[in-house]
Amino acid sequence: MGRLAKAVGVVCAVLATAVPASGQTPPRELSFGLSAVTYLFEPEDAVYTDPDEHLSGNFGFRLTKAFFGKRSVGWLIDTELYLGVADRFVLDVDLPNTIFGLQAFVGPVASVGRLQLYGTIGVNRTTVGESEIVEIPGPVVVTYVAGGGLSQAWADIMEARAREAGAGTDVIATVPRYEEVRAATMLGASYDFGGRAGGVRLSFDYIGVFMSPVRNNYRITLSLAG
């Protein structure tokens, strides 16, 4: 949290020293593009069936709108929808499910020529649906492999349900649904290419989702801007 506070302070200091944009090319205010964005799952999230961290890679659609007026300092509204896949594997059965995310931010932005710097606050909502395994037809032996594969807890649960199946009972195992709505911050920079009327924007962002621990995520976006 201390590092985030310092980073926000640096961005705000840059914004405070920005000068009027009179006599310069007006900064571009609207952009829409495609993004690659991460979302960090911790073991306690129970999104995957193994006990490791997962920095998921997702594909997003991002829309930003800035309001500068006649100055080089303004306000930025940033929204994004992103999708990914949580690859799950239980009892030799693939159980992929969709990662669905929405996030929105608002905060100050400063234009320095073609470069824009911003520091914002907002909210992140990420969900992964419940995955359901097929019925287990008979006894199954589940082996726990340290450092990967099924966790010991999952192995115990699956073996118990397999024993029930061996007794003639249908068994359906699931990976629970994940849903979190949390406050977040975005710190980033973008650079515009092309002529005055419009062009291409390349953006790099850090996105911190305020959970315990903080989820450190990153995004790169290629947009059309004008």
N, C-alpha and C positions, 0 to 999 in steps of 0.2 A: 504494500500500500504506500510505503514511503517513497519508493521509486516512481510510482504513478503520480503522486502528488508533486514531486519535483518536475516530472515531465510536463504536467499540466501547467505548472508555474512558468516553465520556459516558454511554452506556446503562448501563454497569456502575455508574457513580457514582450514577445515579438509583436503580438497584436497591438499592444499599447503604444508601441513606437512607430506603427505604420503611419504613412502620410497620405494626404489626399491624392486621388488618382487623376486630377485634372491634367490635361495635356498628354496623357498616356492612353494606350489602347484599352478600352474598358475590359475588365476581366470577364471571362466566360462564366455564366451563371447556371446553365442547365447542362446536365450530362446523363446519358443512359448507356449502360454497358454490361459486359459479362465479367464475372469475377470468379476467382478461385479463392476459397476461404476455408480455414480450418475450424474445427471445434474439438476441444480436448475432453475426452471421457476419462474419468478416473475409475479405478477398480470398484470403488464403493457405489458407482452408478448402476452396476449390474446390467450394462447395455450389451456387453459381450460375455461369452461363456468362459473366457479365460481371465486370469487375475491381473493382466497387464494394463498399462495406460494405452490409449488409442488416440492419436492425433488424426482425426478423420479428415479426409479431403472432400470438399463439397463444391458444387457448381452453382453459381448464383446469378441473379438478375438484380442490378443495382441502379437506383435512380437518385440523383442529387440535385438540389436546387439551392443556389446561393442568392443572397440579397445584398448587393453592394451599394446601390445608389450611385453617388458621385465620388465615393471614397474607395480606398483600397482595403478597408476593413468592413466586414459585414457579418451576416449570420448564415449558417449552413444547415439545411435539413437533408438528412441522408437516410434512405430506406433500402432494404434488401430482402429478397426472398432467396433462400438457398436450399438445395437438395443434395443428398448423398445416399450412400448405402452402408448399413451396418452388416458386415459379413459374419454370420453366426454359423456354428457347426456343432451339432449335438448328436451323438449316437449315429455317426456316419450319415447324418441328414443335414443338408444345407438349409439354413433358415435365414436368408437375407431379409432385411426390412429397411424401409425408407427413413432416412434422416430428413426431417422437415424443419426448417428454421426461418424465423422472421426476426428482423432487428431494425431499429430506428434510432437515430441520434439527432441531436440539435446542439449547436454551439457556435462560438465565434470562428471566423475564418479571415485570413489575411492574404492579399494578393501582392506578390512581389514579381512584377513582370509576368512571365508565363507560369511561374511557380505559385501554388497556393498551399498554405499551411493551416491546419485546423486542429482544434482540441474540443471534443464534444462529450456529452453524457447522453444516456438513453437506456434502452431496454432490449434484452435478448430473450427470445422464446424458442426453445429447441425441443422437439419431440421425436421419439422412435417408438413405433408401434410394437405391441406384443407379438412375439413369434410363437407359433404353435407347431409342435412336432406331430408327425403322423402316429397312428396307434402302433404300439410295440407288440409284435405278434407272439413273442415268446421270450424266454430268458436271455438276458444280454449281460455280458461282463463289461464293466466300465473300468478302465485303468487310468489312474491319475499319473500324469507325467509332470514332475517338478519343473517349473520355469516355462511351462507352456501347456497347450491343450486344455482339458477340463480342470477346473479347480477341484480341490478335495471335497468341498461342500457340494458342488454339482455332481461329482462322482457318486457320493453317498446317496443323494436324492434319486439319481437315475437308477442306481442299483436296486434301491427299495422299490421303485415303480416297476422295474423289470421283474422283480420277484412276484409282484402282484399280477403282472401279465402272465407269468408262468403258471399262476393258479387259475387262469381262465378269466381274468378281469381286464377289460380294455383300459389302457393307460395313455393319457395325453399329457405330455410335458410342455411347459411354456417358458419362454424368456420374458420377464415382466416388461410392461410398458414404461417408458422413460418420458418425463415431461418436466421441464424447468422453465420458469419465467423469472429472470433476474435483472437487476440493474447492471449496466455496463458502461464502459468508456471507450472512445475511439480517438486515437491520436494518429495523424497521418499527413501525407504530402502528396500533391499531384502536380504533374507538369503537362502543359498543353503543346501540341505540335500542330502545324498547319497555319492557314491564313486567318485573317481577321474575322471573317464571317463564321467560321467553324472549322473543326478539325478533330484530331484524336487526342484523348487524354489518357495518361498512364498514372495510376495511383498505387501507393503503398501505404498500408495501414496496420497499426497494432490495435487489437480489440481485446480488452480485458473484461471478462465476465465475473462479477463479484459473487463468488461462491467460496467455500472453504475446502481446499485452497483456491485462490484466484485462478481462473482458467485463462491462460495466455494463448490468444489466437492471432492469426495473421491473415492478411488479405492482399491480393494484387488484382487490379481491375483495369481492363482496357475498354474505353468508352468513346462514344461520339459526343462532342461537346460543342456548345455554341452560345 
